[in-house]
Structures are given as C-alpha cells and as structure tokens.
Amino acid sequence: MISIPFNKPYLSGKESDYIVEAVHSGKISGNGIFTRKCQFFFEDNYGFRKCLLTTSCTDALEMAAILIDIKPGDEVIMPSYTFVSTANAFVLRGAKVIFCDSSQINPNIDVSLIETLITSKTKAIVIVHYAGVSCDMDIVAVLAEKFNLFVIEDAAQAIDSYYKGRRLGSLGHLAAFSFHETKNIQCGEGGMLVINDEQFIKRAEIIWEKGTNRSAFFRGEVGKYSWVDLGSSFLPSDMLAAFLYAQLENLEIIQKRRKEIWNTYQEGLLALEEIGYLQLPKIPGFASNNGHMFYILCRTQVDRTGLIDYLKSKNVMAVFHYLSLHKSYFYREVHGVRALPLSDFYSENLMRLPFYYELNTEEQEQIMQYIFDFFSTLV
Ligand SMILES: Cc1ncc(COP(=O)(O)O)c(C=O)c1O
C-alpha cells in the first residue's frame, strides 16, 4: 500500500551548497549575504518597501506588535479561526484580542462584522489571508482610515498571492510571512516582517537587532552601537537564509506545480460537492489562488473524523487545524459568551488533504479514489 504523508518540505537541491557558501563567507550570524539576498528578492520583485527576515512568522508578528506600540488596554481585532501566534503576539504586549467571526464564503475574517467590534480602544485590525486567499482589503482599508487603525496582514500562508492584482503583504502597514516547512517556500522554521509604512523602518531594524542600533553602526551611520529601544533576537542565522534563497530561486516552478495539484483536487472532487457530500474551497473574484493548501468542508464533524480515520487506515495523512481561539482554554474567559458560529463551523468541519510539490498524479488519484470510496459507504 502506498503511504502518503500530509506534507513533504520542498527541496531545490541547492540548499546545502548555499549553506556551505554562507559558512565559508565567514559570517554565519544574522544579516549576512544571504539574508540580504532574500530581503532584496522581495523588495525588488514584490515591491515591498522593506523586508526583514525573522526566525518565524510568530516573531514577525511579535515585532509588529512592538512596532505599533501595543500597550495594556489596547484592543486588536482578528479572526478567531487562526493560528495561536496571530493572537499571542498582541496578548504578549498586553492587548485584549477581540475575536471576529469568519465569513460564509471561506474561513477568512468576515469584514462586514469588523466595524461592529471597533471601540475607542481599538488600535489595529489583524487580517489573516487563510490558505493564501485574500480578504477584501478595500473594506479593511476604509475602516482603518475612518477609525485611524493599523492594519497588519498575517500573510503566513500568502506568498505569491494577490488582491485585485496587488501583492498580499503589501497592503497593510505591516505584514508577516512564514517559511515554516509546511509553507510553499520554506527553511524549516523562518519568517519575514514586511514594513510598508515608512515610519516604522528605522525602529524595525532596532527591534530586530535586540533593541540596539547595530544595523546603523555597520552602515557607518553611528560611531558606536548601544541599547536604544525594546528588542529581541528576531534575526535568523545566515545559514537559514541561505537555505531559503535556494527555494526562492525556484519559486516559479514550485508555484506552477502547486497550482496544478490544487486544480486536480478541485476538478476531481467536484462530483462529491455536486452530490452534497462536501464543499470545496471558494475563491472570491478579487483574490488569487497561490496553491498553498487544499481543504474540504465536511457536512459534520462525524464525517470529518470518519474520513480522516479512513484515509489513515489507507496510509494517507489528512489533518484538520485551528480550534476557535475564542473558545480556547487560555482565552475563553476573556472572550466571554459572544458566539462565533462560522469560526466553530470551520474548526469542526474543515480538513486539509496531503499537499506538497512532490505529490504525483497517481498518488493524488489514489487519495481522491479513497475519498469517493469513503462517501460511497455513507447513506
Ligand atoms: C495564520 C498563521 N499565522 C502565523 C503562523 C505562525 O507561523 P510560524 O510557524 O512561522 O511562526 C502560522 C503557522 O502556520 C499561521 O498559519
């Protein structure tokens, strides 16, 4: 029986060569040659104003929270259906997170509900582009302007994706990407902070460098470097950046293949949606698809558990993720009783199918056959 994991990190084959090159360059701590190559790649090709590699998207989000000066009592609006880091980064600075429900169309935040949650304490809206599919950013921008709020894009899954032709990650004041091994391009653990608002650039470099003005010192702008602000150890070793650079060089071919895999699932499972056994992902007209993941929405949690178990019995690993944060052990008391039914719906019914560059057509056909077999046993 074939065995199909949920994820296999992509490797271009050049990762180890570049790591060796980084080692031989004599500077393997942060902000070395490959760090700058990766940052320039995004600044030049993506039109991001300033990029700083970080050791994770979590770190980039924490930098964002420091940069917008989150203080105890501030409120930050975000979806409940997201990874813990989206919320943790702001709670660590003392913010109260105000969770918003997901949309009917897809697991993204329901932008039509955001205004109802804005108070005089609201400081920021954190948008998560779930599965790399954009939220309706024009609506978010109007709210941000009207209420003088910061917009932060949690673009962990959103590499190479667009909103009305504009790059995701370029639309908020700040944006955070992930290069964790489950992402389209990866370096094991890694991330990037994008700074689109000029006012944050100088301070971002300081926070990145443990609260010191070391970057300015190395550029010869100051005579000595010292402690000038809050900060932490957010910058990755240049060896990680070297690994990442080898992936960036192949971004186009990775994306081409991932989109093919996505389309194969979408077309292959359409018949099951038509019969009403499951729902397939919906991509609004203003958004692009970056082939980050393929999810299905089961009718019930019982169906989902049954299907995951059935696939597992066939050595195919499918997973679910994100439990509504407003109901989490850590935050449910702060959140209170306000119901977020769609967030709960996605928590209970969404499941992700195996998805990685090397997944071949035969394996994909086999996975889909198993899914059809499972549903054919149901009444
Ligand atoms: C929406 C979202 N935000 C943040 C993160 C955290 O990313 P990282 O593992 O790079 O810290 C993830 C992780 O998958 C995520 O899905």
The ligand as an SDF file (V2000), in Angstrom:
LIG
                    3D

 16 16  0  0  0  0  0  0  0  0999 V2000
   -2.0860   32.1280   10.0130 C   0  0  0  0  0  0  0  0  0  0  0  0
   -0.7740   31.8070   10.6710 C   0  0  0  0  0  0  0  0  0  0  0  0
   -0.1220   32.7690   11.3470 N   0  0  0  0  0  0  0  0  0  0  0  0
    1.0640   32.5330   11.9420 C   0  0  0  0  0  0  0  0  0  0  0  0
    1.6600   31.2970   11.8740 C   0  0  0  0  0  0  0  0  0  0  0  0
    2.9730   31.0720   12.5550 C   0  0  0  0  0  0  0  0  0  0  0  0
    3.9910   30.8110   11.6370 O   0  0  0  0  0  0  0  0  0  0  0  0
    5.4250   30.3330   12.1450 P   0  0  0  0  0  0  0  0  0  0  0  0
    5.3310   28.8600   12.3640 O   0  0  0  0  0  0  0  0  0  0  0  0
    6.3510   30.6760   11.0080 O   0  0  0  0  0  0  0  0  0  0  0  0
    5.7420   31.0870   13.3710 O   0  0  0  0  0  0  0  0  0  0  0  0
    1.0230   30.2550   11.1940 C   0  0  0  0  0  0  0  0  0  0  0  0
    1.6390   28.9210   11.1290 C   0  0  0  0  0  0  0  0  0  0  0  0
    1.3430   28.1110   10.3190 O   0  0  0  0  0  0  0  0  0  0  0  0
   -0.2330   30.5090   10.5710 C   0  0  0  0  0  0  0  0  0  0  0  0
   -0.9070   29.5530    9.9180 O   0  0  0  0  0  0  0  0  0  0  0  0
  1  2  1  0
  2  3  1  0
  2 15  2  0
  3  4  2  0
  4  5  1  0
  5  6  1  0
  5 12  2  0
  6  7  1  0
  7  8  1  0
  8  9  2  0
  8 10  1  0
  8 11  1  0
 12 13  1  0
 12 15  1  0
 13 14  2  0
 15 16  1  0
M  END
$$$$
